[in-house]
Amino acid sequence: MKTRKFTRREVIATTSAGALGTMINWPLTSFGAGSFAKEKLAINGGTKVHSGTWPSWPVWDQSAEKEIIEMLRTGRWWRGSGEHVEEFEKKYAELMGAKRCVATSSGTTALITALGVLGVDAGDEVLVSPYTFIATYNAIFAHKALPVFVDSDPETFLLNPKKIEARITERTSAILPVHIYGLPADMDSINAIAKNSNLKVVEDACQAWLSEYRGKRTGTLGDLGCFSFQNSKHLPAGEGGAIIGNDEDLMDHCHSAHNCGRPYGKMKAAPGYPLRGGNFRMQQSQALILLSQMKRIEKDNDVRLANALYLNKRLKEIPGIVPYKPADGATRAVYHLYPFRYIKEKFNNVPKEKFISALVAEGIPAGGGYNPQNNDGLFEEAFNSRGYKRLFSESRLKQWREENHLPGNDQLCSEAVTFYQSILLGSIKDMEDIVNAITKVYENRDSL
């Protein structure tokens, strides 16, 4: 099927899947237009719906190799003797609509640096989303602080702002909202609560490159924003990360902290190392890879958005399939994973794991999202350590355990199903196959 070209501005301005489908001439047929009730499921020996391949990731541009080889031959491999990391920082800040960027060795080290610069210290508490990758919590533990979970909203997949204030204590120093899967959190509500309680806000935007909240890029809405460039990400370099912000003093301190504590920018010159810091620097080779990958990220995100909006429109017509609901103020998601909720009661109580297996058999790669990580062993390992027993009273840790019941997050983890981001780089036929495969499973749910 040939489709007309459309601009990035047209895609962003589109607010409904129906309008987008009309704009690019994609059919948006209703559920039930075709029947699969007489077809055997692939998991039971039938023919699978999707027999082709899916786009691979990451995608390498060979034109970038010449500059990388030249850099390697010079021996200027680290940022202290080269120019490419600084070039990336300038271009990434411009892309994200921020004044400054500090490139780091990973998204985790970006979070560790940002939290430290904003004053998170041993014995503090940090409010955080429970539906995220474990690195978010590990960054808090790195400062010997206590991660305090704010329950998830199952509809948005994000931290529920209505649950924040009940978790604030006299030790709370920061809020760490996560734009998980590239879905923007309700930053107006989060920032208002933070301002009223004199708390800092670090955005974990490690999966949210170019997502937008009220037309502004995520990562620019709190005190500092952090990103990851790990191999699976939309902007990949194997490993790597970044901190962005608009406060010159904070960004100078971020640069210092990620570079062993050396003074930087307008910081007062001093002999030696006046600030505690670590070696969290990005390498020249990573920067060059990222500069190459930046050439494709906006176009790729437009394709993902168009395909995601198409799936939103089609999948919500299937009983028991509930696409994610944007948070208040979210204007553009970037879909590091495409998420929806599977309501097993509509599928005759077929377990989610069996539903996913049936989809995979039909040629549709799918996963189950995050587990309830607030129950992982690392929390008890930390709380039983000598350090945490010194920093937090037995009564406070007992209270943490008693409050570690997150019904919204438990529901989300039990219902979430996801598709990896490169699937959204597929064709309209690929998206139709996804819809048809789920429809086929629904119509044959009795045979599972």
WOPE-V271043 format. One record per backbone hydrogen bond with DSSP energy under -0.5 kcal/mol. NH is the residue of the N-H (numbers start at 1). CO is the residue of the C=O. If there is no record, write none. Layout:
# WOPE-V271043
NH & CO
NH & CO
This chain:
# WOPE-V271043
11 & 7
12 & 8
13 & 9
14 & 10
14 & 11
20 & 16
21 & 17
22 & 18
23 & 19
24 & 20
25 & 22
26 & 21
33 & 30
39 & 36
44 & 41
45 & 42
46 & 41
50 & 362
51 & 49
62 & 60
64 & 61
65 & 62
68 & 64
69 & 65
70 & 66
71 & 67
72 & 68
73 & 69
74 & 70
74 & 71
75 & 71
75 & 72
76 & 71
77 & 75
79 & 282
81 & 78
82 & 79
87 & 83
88 & 84
89 & 85
90 & 86
91 & 87
92 & 88
93 & 89
94 & 90
95 & 91
96 & 92
97 & 93
97 & 94
98 & 93
100 & 245
102 & 243
104 & 241
105 & 280
107 & 240
110 & 106
111 & 107
112 & 108
113 & 109
114 & 110
115 & 111
116 & 112
117 & 113
118 & 114
119 & 116
120 & 115
123 & 144
124 & 121
125 & 171
126 & 146
127 & 174
128 & 148
129 & 176
130 & 150
132 & 130
136 & 133
138 & 134
139 & 135
140 & 136
141 & 137
142 & 138
143 & 140
144 & 141
145 & 140
146 & 124
147 & 145
148 & 126
149 & 147
150 & 128
151 & 149
153 & 158
154 & 152
156 & 153
157 & 153
158 & 153
160 & 151
161 & 159
163 & 160
164 & 161
167 & 164
168 & 165
172 & 169
173 & 125
174 & 125
175 & 200
176 & 127
179 & 204
180 & 178
182 & 179
183 & 180
184 & 182
187 & 185
190 & 186
191 & 187
192 & 188
193 & 189
194 & 190
195 & 191
196 & 192
197 & 193
198 & 195
199 & 194
200 & 173
202 & 175
203 & 201
203 & 224
204 & 177
204 & 202
205 & 203
205 & 226
208 & 205
210 & 208
211 & 208
212 & 332
213 & 216
214 & 329
216 & 213
218 & 211
220 & 217
223 & 201
224 & 201
225 & 244
226 & 203
227 & 242
228 & 206
229 & 240
231 & 238
233 & 230
236 & 234
237 & 229
239 & 237
241 & 104
242 & 227
243 & 102
244 & 225
245 & 100
248 & 246
251 & 247
252 & 248
253 & 249
254 & 250
255 & 251
256 & 252
257 & 253
258 & 254
259 & 255
259 & 256
260 & 257
260 & 278
261 & 256
262 & 256
262 & 259
267 & 264
274 & 272
275 & 261
278 & 257
280 & 258
280 & 278
282 & 103
284 & 77
285 & 77
287 & 283
288 & 284
289 & 285
290 & 286
291 & 287
292 & 288
293 & 289
294 & 290
295 & 292
296 & 293
297 & 293
298 & 294
300 & 296
301 & 297
302 & 298
303 & 299
304 & 300
305 & 301
306 & 302
307 & 303
308 & 304
309 & 305
310 & 306
311 & 307
312 & 308
313 & 309
314 & 310
315 & 311
316 & 312
317 & 314
318 & 315
319 & 317
321 & 318
322 & 320
322 & 341
323 & 321
324 & 339
325 & 155
326 & 324
327 & 184
330 & 327
331 & 212
332 & 212
334 & 182
336 & 181
337 & 181
338 & 419
339 & 337
340 & 417
341 & 322
342 & 415
343 & 320
343 & 341
344 & 342
346 & 343
347 & 344
348 & 345
349 & 344
350 & 344
350 & 347
355 & 351
356 & 352
357 & 353
358 & 354
359 & 355
360 & 356
361 & 357
362 & 358
363 & 360
364 & 359
365 & 363
367 & 418
373 & 371
375 & 372
376 & 373
379 & 376
380 & 376
381 & 377
382 & 378
383 & 379
384 & 380
385 & 382
388 & 382
389 & 385
390 & 386
391 & 387
392 & 388
397 & 393
398 & 394
399 & 395
400 & 396
401 & 397
402 & 398
403 & 399
404 & 400
404 & 401
405 & 403
407 & 405
410 & 406
411 & 407
412 & 408
413 & 409
414 & 410
415 & 411
415 & 412
416 & 412
417 & 340
418 & 367
419 & 338
421 & 336
423 & 420
424 & 420
424 & 421
425 & 422
426 & 423
431 & 427
432 & 428
433 & 429
434 & 430
435 & 431
436 & 432
437 & 433
438 & 434
439 & 435
440 & 436
441 & 437
442 & 438
443 & 439
444 & 440
445 & 442
447 & 444
448 & 445
